C-alpha cells in the first residue's frame, strides 16, 4: 500500500499504469532498469533482478542510498550507487515528489499526511550536525508516505470494525471467523486509487492461502 500511496500522491505515471493493469511493480522496475542499461547490475537471473528491484523500490523511496544497500543487502557501493541513480531516473514522479517534499520540509520544518497529521522536525533541521539534518529529512519524507498509508489502512479497519478482528500485519488485517463466513468486502473510495484486496483464508496464519 505504501508504494501505491507514493505513486498516487506524487503522480508517477509509470507506476500508476502498472498498478492499474494489475502488474507486478517489482518486475516492472527490473524491466525498466534493464531498458535503461542497468540490468547487468541487478543480477544474472530474472529472479535475482526482480529481488534487487524490490529492494530498490523500498530502500530508495525511504531515503536509502548505496550505503544503505551495502549495510542491509551487502550490495557493493560501486553497484548500489548507479542502481540508486537509475531507479530515480526510472521513477521521475517519485524522484520529483521526494525533492518537493524535502524542499517543503526545509522551508516549513514539518510535513503532513494526506489527512493533515503533522510531524515537526524543525529543531533537527536547524541542527549544526549534517547527519541529524539528513536523518530528519528522511523521516519527514517517510511520514508523508507511511503515515498516509497507515491512514488508509485505518479507514479499512474502521469499515470492518464489526468483524472479529484480532491482528494486523503491515497492510494486512486478520480476522477469526467460523467456517462458512463470507467476507463482506470493502467498498470503493476507501483509498483514492486502484488497490485490489487479496483475500486469504486458512486454519492459522502459516497456512493462509489465496481464495
C-alpha positions, 0 to 999 in steps of 0.5 A: 500500500505504501508504494501505491500511496507514493505513486498516487500522491506524487503522480508517477505515471509509470507506476500508476499504469502498472498498478492499474493493469494489475502488474507486478511493480517489482518486475516492472522496475527490473524491466525498466532498469534493464531498458535503461542499461542497468540490468547487468547490475541487478543480477544474472537471473530474472529472479535475482533482478526482480529481488534487487528491484524490490529492494530498490523500490523500498530502500530508495523511496525511504531515503536509502542510498548505496550505503544503505544497500551495502549495510542491509543487502551487502550490495557493493557501493560501486553497484548500489550507487548507479542502481540508486541513480537509475531507479530515480531516473526510472521513477521521475514522479517519485524522484520529483515528489521526494525533492518537493517534499524535502524542499517543503520540509526545509522551508516549513520544518514539518510535513503532513499526511494526506489527512493533515497529521503533522510531524515537526522536525524543525529543531533537527533541521536547524541542527549544526550536525549534517547527519541529524539534518539528513536523518530528519529529512528522511523521516519527514519524507517517510511520514508523508508516505507511511503515515498516509498509508497507515491512514488508509489502512485505518479507514479499512479497519474502521469499515470492518470494525464489526468483524472479529478482528484480532491482528494486523500485519503491515497492510494486512488485517486478520480476522477469526471467523467460523467456517462458512463466513463470507467476507463482506468486502470493502467498498470503493473510495476507501483509498483514492486509487486502484488497490485490489484486496487479496483475500486469504483464508486458512486454519492459522496464519502459516497456512493462509492461502489465496481464495 
